[in-house]
């Protein structure tokens, strides 16, 4: 499918529109900041909400989350294919940020509510609202992610753009971690600083959702789609697009790497609070310890993501995965009462998580690779394939954590867990993410697009565009 690069007002060349302003990058980063306030709120606290407040069994929660996320993941390719085939005066992806984000906000609030009745009724409500939230999150986040593939072709600008996105991710998670549990405890109304309630979760979710929506609107207003397919060629047969995406080896490898990275990340995120409550017995440290990896991660991205410019993307990601895995392996053997070591190793774990923007910048590179080979540009469907992997990762990570807790004998609201349950919490929080970080190295080593090869791809695509314009 032919495509054209549409110059922004005042731009004189393709090179000029490839460069993004600081304001554009900052605005784009707000999108993932907003996502943290809604999606990561659920990833971090929903298991605790379901088990300790709604009263659902940990094993049932794990199965529920896995089924809902897999169903949600299967929705992503359909959404991506629809979005890339239906351009509007605002572009193909931007309008979703404007209209779907308020509906997502409502669904987040509903997810952190429950209904009167027995366990079956409550489980059905939990499953229905969680599934709805996942669909609506896809309707916002998938177009948001795909937007980065059409904002520039410059490989360094793509790293920078995704660095701002990941810094937004981490700073959003910092804000979420710092505020969530204090707000939940405050609005729960017990006053003891240790007891949560459904009402506390619901009000907190409402606050986060109201703050998040305007941030998505800023992304809509400030981030433009400069790489656009010709209007007459946006209806490529779906089967052709699917063949291009599935046959895109670099894209599949990136999706697999992200799957491993995020399975470990979400697996840890979903149960870390159990470690702080039941292993450390430190409610007062929940906020700073939940916040620390994200804060350190933002610093790590700012300091180390630029390594990709000097040593290449592949080596940068491999180093990040090794640095991420080692602290949590050590932490597994550290006594939870050793607060200093817990803080130091948790901070190092976060600091090592600087690979995400580099991996995400490989997505548009891979889409360009397929366009160069086939002539078909599939931004939405291509990004949907990656999103499919990340959604299944979030499902598997969160549900695997909950299932492991149940398998090791976790008892909700019991301050004295059995030795086996304590082992399960420790393993899930520390060893499991390390395993997945190390697994992520395998597809990255196989990834075939080097910096030199991408420059050749970019040159050919620019030459095709110039010949079309001539």
C-alpha positions, 0 to 999 in steps of 0.5 A: 500500500502506497503511503505519503508523508504529510508535512506539518504547516510550515514544514518544507521537507520530509526531513523537517517533519521527521523531527518532533518538537519537545512539546510534541514528545511531552504531550505524547508521554502524557498518554501513558501517564494517563494510562497508569492512572487507570490501567495500572491501577487495576494491574496493581490493586485489583487482585487485592480488591477482589480477594480482600474486599469483594471476598473472591478466592485467589484462584478464581480471580486468576482464572477470571483475569486470564480469560478476560484478558485473552478475550480482550487480546483477541479484540485488538487485531479487529480494532487495529484493522478497523482503525487503519482502514477508516481515516477521518479528518483527524487521522486514523488513530487520534479520534479514538483518544478523544471519544473513547477515553471518557467511556474508559473512565466510567468502566474503570470506576465500575470495575472497582465496585461490586454488587450485593449477592453471593460469590457467583453474582460477584464473580460475574460482575467482576468478570463483566466489568473487567472485560468491559474495561479491557475492551475500552482500554484497547480502544484508547491504548491501541490507537495511542500506541499506533500513533507513534508509528505514524509521527516520524520515520527518524529512528532516533526520534522514535527512540526519543518519542518512546522514551517520553512515553515510558518516562510518562509510564513510570512517572504515572506509576510513581504518582499512582503508587504514592497516592493510591493506597493513602487515598484508598485507606482514607476513603475506606473510612476506618481510620486505622490506616490498615483496613481497606473497603470497597468504597475506598477503592471506588472513590480512588478509581473515580479520582484517577479516572477524572484526572486521566481523561484530559491528558488523553485529550492533550495527546489528541490535540498535540500529536499529529499523524504525518505518515498517512496512506493514500485515501484510495488505498486504505482498503487493502483486503484484510487477509492480505494485511494479516499475511503481511503482519504474521509474516513480519519476522522482526515484528513477531520477535518484538511482540515475543520480547514484549510478551516476556518483559511484560509478563514479568513486569505485570506478574510482579506488579500485581502481587508486590503489595502482598509482599509488603503487607504479608512478608514485611508487615509494613503498611507504611512502606507500601506507597514508597516501595510501589513507587520506587521501581517506577521512579527509578525506571524513569531515571534509568530511561532518561540516563540509559535509553540513549545507549541505543544510539551508540551501541545499537538497540539490540545490545541496549535491550540485552543489557537492560534485561540482565540488569533487571533480573539480577536484583530480584534474584538477590532479593529472593534470598534477602530477609524481608525485615531487612528494609534497607536491602529491600529498598536498594534492590527494588530501586536497582530493579527499577533502574534496569528497566530502561529497555521499554522505549527501545523495544517499542521503537522497534515496532515502527521499524518492523512495520517499515521493514514489511512495507519495504518488502511488500508495499503494504503499510499496516500500522494499526494491524501491526501494532495490534499484533504487538498489543495482542502479545502485551495484553496476553502478557498482562493477563498471564502475569496478573493471573499467574501471580494470583494463581500461584498465591492460591496454589501456595496456600495464601489466606486473605486477610491473615497476617500470619501466612504459612511458610509455603504461602510466604515462599509463594509470595516471595517467588512470584514477586522476585524469581518469576519476573527475573525468569521472564526478563532473561527469556526476553533476551532470546527473541532480541538476539534473533531480531534481524534489523540492525541500524545499518539495515534500517537506514537502507530500508528508510532510504528505499521508502523515501525514494519510493515516496519521492517518485510518487510525489514526482 
